[in-house]
Amino acid sequence: MSIDVEATYERYGPMVLRRCRTLLRDEERAVDAMHDTFVRLLRHQGRLEDRGLSSLLYRMATNVCLNLLRTQKRRPETPDDALLMELAALDETEDRSLAQRVLGQVFAKEKPSTPTIAVLHLVDGLTLEEVAAEVGLSVSGVRKRLNRVRSSARALAEKGNES
């Protein structure tokens, strides 16, 4: 017997959202987690029974939120990371040229492997341990280089805000 996901969403959506809000403490992320929970339910609806849905959804929402928290802990986003990502993602030729100059200033005093470290961690989402293994450094060496890059980016951003 297949689950009517639409009816289940209407009935249990508020409960799932409350659970996500409690765990994540962020409205936007909680709504995303709630939707992810129901997407998972939709994917597996043919294998599930229409009994104990509230318990199942509660457990699924908890797992979705805990996975998000684990990911955030492994790859925290700092404002400096956001600035670097924004620069890397610019599309327009003029904006790209500016971004290249800024990134050139950020990486000017760094070792040649530092941009690779930044891309592996900030863009590709590798953990510090994975980046360290990839580039042949210790985790603390990778962390120090990333902190220097963040510090340079922050200083440039503050300098730009003063202008």
N, C-alpha and C positions, 0 to 999 in steps of 0.2 A: 504494500500500500504506500503510495506516494504522499508526501506532506504538501499541503497547500501553503506555500511559502508566503504568499501575499497575505492570507488570513493570519498566519503566524506572526508576520511582521507587525500587522495592525494590533494584534493582541499583546505580543511580548516585546515589541520595540521599545516602549518606555522603560521596561524593566532592564533590558540589555543596555540601554543608554545610561541609566542610573549606575549600573555596575561599571561601565567604562569610565564615566565621570569620576566615580570614587577612586578607581585605580590610577587614572591618568592625570586627573586634576587639570585638564585642559579641554575646553569645550570642543574646539575644532578637531583635535585628535580623538576625542571621545566619539564624536559623530562618525569619523572615518572608521574607527574600530568597530562601532556598531554595524556599519555597512559591511565591513569585512566579515563580521560574524555571520550576517545573513547571506552573504555571497558563498561562504563555506557551507552553510546549510543548503543553499540552492544546488551547489555542486554535488552534494551527497544525499539529496532528498530521496532518490530512488532506493537507497539502502537503509533509510531510517524509518522508524515507526512513529506513529502519531501519539505515542505515550511518553509521558515524562519530558515533554518539550521544554518546560520552564527550567528544569534541572540541566538538561543538555545545553540549552542556550546560555545559561548562567556559566557553565563550565567552559563552553566555547568562547564566550566573551572574555572570561578570565584569562584563558590561554592566549587569545589574540592580544590582549593588553599586556600581559607579561612578556610576550615576545617583542612587542614594541618597546617596552621598557629595557629589555636586555639589549636590543639593538641600539637604543639611545645611549645606554651605558658604554657600549663598545665603541660607538661612533658619535660622541657628543658633538652637537653643532654649536660652535661659538660664533659670536658676531664676526670675528676675524675670518673664520672659515667661510661664512656666508659671503663676505666681501670677496674673498679669493674665488669662490665659485661663481659669483656674479661676473667678475672680470673674465673668467675663463669661458663663460657662456655668451658673451656679447656677439651679435650677428653683424651689425652694420660695419662697413669698412672703416669709417672714421672712428667708431667706438672701438673696434678691434685694434686699430693703431694705437689709440690711447691706452687700451688695456695692455698691449704688448710693452709699451713704455713703462707703465706702472709695474707690471710683473718683472720687467727687466731691472727696475730699481729695487724691487723686493728681493730678487735673487742675485743681485750684482756681487755681493760680498760672500755669497754662499758657494759651497763646493758644487761641482757639476752634477752630482747625483741628487742634490737637494730638490730640484724641480721634479725629478722622478718620484722621490719620496712623497712630495706634496700631492702629485697626481694619483699615485697609488692609494694614498690614504683618503684624501678629500674627494676625489672624483670617482675612483673605482670602489671605494668603500672598504678597502682592506683594513684589518686591525693592525695595531702597532706591531704585534708579533709577526703577522704575515708580511708586512712591509720589511721588517728587520731581516727576515729570512730571505726575502727577495733580493735585497740590496747588500746583504752580507754585513749588516751592522747589528749592534745590540739594540734592544728595545729602548734603553735609555738614550742611546745615540740618536735614534730616530725621533724620540720625543723631544730632545734638545733642539734638533734641527727644525722640527715643526714649530716649536715655541719661538725660535728666532724668526721664522718666516711670519708667524702670526704677529709678533712684536713689530716687525718691519711694516707689515700691512697696516697695523693699527696706527703707527706713527705717520705713515703716508696719508691715511684717511683723516687723521687729526690735523695734519698740515693742510690738506685740501679743504677741510671745513673752516679753517682760519682765513683762507683766501677769499 
